[in-house]
Amino acid sequence: MSSAAVDIVIYHNPECGTSRNTLAMIRNAGIEPHVVEYLKTPPSRVMLVSLLDRMGSPPRALLREKGTPFAELGLDDASLGDDRLIDAMMEHPILINRPIVVSPLGVKLCRPSEEVLDLLPCDQRGAFTKEDGERVIDDSGQRVAS
């Protein structure tokens, strides 16, 4: 399948190693995705709710704690409703965990980065090693058993 035939979107943070690895695996499949740097261009509330619905995840499952105002905003309070959590993510996009990948095969938070392999309709073109040195794809383009 050619990259022109596949429409994939990645909500990406170039400062995040997991996000960079995910983007690299998409490209290793010969696909050039639409890259949305969500800290510069956050999704609208309607889009965020749609992504959550398509992932089948509650907003709390998408909240990022590390390096965010999560604790300062009291978001660990289990009594907070979904609307309040979404409000916080809209006000502070850094709270949205990443990377989120949208493909014809589904929508998923790709943590760990190799989760993206389930969303790619094409095989990997060759070997892939994550930034931390973990080999994920072998020389023949097949997933390495973990």
C-alpha positions as CSV (number, residue, x, y, z in Angstrom):
1,M,0.0,0.0,0.0
2,S,1.5,3.4,-0.9
3,S,1.7,6.3,1.5
4,A,-0.7,8.2,-0.7
5,A,-3.4,5.7,0.0
6,V,-3.1,5.9,3.8
7,D,-4.3,8.8,5.8
8,I,-2.8,8.8,9.3
9,V,-2.7,11.7,11.8
10,I,-0.3,11.8,14.8
11,Y,-0.8,14.2,17.7
12,H,2.9,14.7,18.3
13,N,5.2,16.4,20.7
14,P,8.7,16.6,19.2
15,E,10.2,16.9,22.7
16,C,8.9,13.4,23.6
17,G,11.0,10.3,22.8
18,T,7.9,8.1,22.7
19,S,6.3,10.5,20.2
20,R,9.4,10.6,18.1
21,N,9.7,6.8,18.0
22,T,6.1,6.5,17.0
23,L,6.4,9.0,14.2
24,A,9.6,7.2,13.0
25,M,7.8,3.8,12.9
26,I,4.9,5.3,10.9
27,R,7.5,6.7,8.4
28,N,9.4,3.3,8.5
29,A,6.2,1.8,7.0
30,G,6.5,4.3,4.1
31,I,3.7,6.5,5.3
32,E,4.1,10.3,5.7
33,P,1.4,11.2,8.3
34,H,-0.2,14.5,9.0
35,V,1.7,15.7,12.0
36,V,-0.2,17.8,14.5
37,E,2.1,19.4,17.1
38,Y,-0.7,19.6,19.6
39,L,1.0,21.9,22.0
40,K,1.2,24.5,19.2
41,T,-2.2,23.6,17.6
42,P,-4.3,21.8,20.3
43,P,-7.4,19.9,19.2
44,S,-10.7,21.6,19.7
45,R,-12.9,20.3,22.5
46,V,-15.1,18.6,19.9
47,M,-12.1,16.8,18.4
48,L,-10.7,15.8,21.8
49,V,-14.0,14.3,22.8
50,S,-14.2,12.5,19.4
51,L,-10.7,11.1,19.8
52,L,-11.6,9.8,23.3
53,D,-14.8,8.3,22.0
54,R,-13.0,6.6,19.1
55,M,-10.3,5.3,21.5
56,G,-13.1,4.0,23.9
57,S,-11.2,5.8,26.7
58,P,-12.4,8.1,29.5
59,P,-10.7,11.4,29.7
60,R,-8.7,10.4,32.9
61,A,-7.0,7.7,30.8
62,L,-5.5,10.4,28.5
63,L,-4.3,12.7,31.3
64,R,-0.6,13.1,31.6
65,E,0.8,13.7,35.0
66,K,4.6,14.0,34.5
67,G,5.8,17.4,33.6
68,T,2.4,19.0,33.8
69,P,0.2,21.0,36.2
70,F,-1.7,17.8,37.0
71,A,-1.0,17.9,40.8
72,E,-1.3,21.7,41.1
73,L,-4.8,21.6,39.5
74,G,-5.9,18.8,41.8
75,L,-6.7,16.5,38.9
76,D,-5.9,13.4,41.0
77,D,-9.3,14.0,42.7
78,A,-11.3,11.0,41.6
79,S,-14.6,12.9,42.1
80,L,-13.8,15.2,39.2
81,G,-16.1,14.6,36.3
82,D,-15.1,14.1,32.6
83,D,-16.1,17.6,31.7
84,R,-13.7,19.1,34.3
85,L,-10.9,16.9,33.1
86,I,-11.5,17.9,29.5
87,D,-11.7,21.6,30.5
88,A,-8.3,21.2,32.1
89,M,-6.8,19.5,29.0
90,M,-8.3,22.4,26.8
91,E,-6.7,25.0,29.1
92,H,-3.4,23.1,29.5
93,P,-2.8,20.9,26.4
94,I,0.4,19.6,28.0
95,L,-2.0,17.5,30.1
96,I,-3.0,15.5,26.9
97,N,-0.9,12.4,26.9
98,R,0.8,11.6,23.6
99,P,1.2,10.4,21.0
100,I,-2.3,9.8,19.7
101,V,-2.5,8.2,16.3
102,V,-5.5,8.2,14.1
103,S,-5.5,5.7,11.3
104,P,-8.1,3.8,9.2
105,L,-7.6,0.9,11.6
106,G,-8.4,2.9,14.7
107,V,-7.4,5.6,17.2
108,K,-4.9,4.8,20.0
109,L,-2.6,6.4,22.6
110,C,0.6,4.9,21.4
111,R,2.4,4.3,24.7
112,P,4.6,2.3,24.3
113,S,5.5,3.5,20.8
114,E,5.2,0.1,19.3
115,E,1.4,0.2,19.9
116,V,1.4,2.1,16.6
117,L,2.2,-1.1,14.7
118,D,-1.4,-2.2,15.3
119,L,-2.7,0.9,13.5
120,L,-0.5,0.6,10.4
121,P,-2.0,-1.0,7.3
122,C,1.4,-1.6,5.8
123,D,4.4,-3.6,7.0
124,Q,7.6,-2.0,8.2
125,R,10.1,-1.5,5.4
126,G,13.2,-2.5,7.4
127,A,14.8,-2.6,10.8
128,F,13.8,-0.2,13.5
129,T,15.5,0.6,16.8
130,K,14.0,3.0,19.3
131,E,16.0,6.0,20.6
132,D,16.8,4.1,23.8
133,G,18.4,1.2,21.8
134,E,15.5,-1.2,22.0
135,R,15.2,-3.1,18.8
136,V,11.5,-3.3,17.7
137,I,11.7,-4.4,14.1
138,D,14.2,-6.8,12.6
139,D,16.0,-6.5,9.2
140,S,13.2,-8.2,7.4
141,G,10.6,-5.8,8.8
142,Q,9.1,-8.2,11.3
143,R,8.4,-7.3,14.9
144,V,11.0,-8.6,17.4
145,A,9.6,-10.8,20.2
146,S,9.8,-9.0,23.5
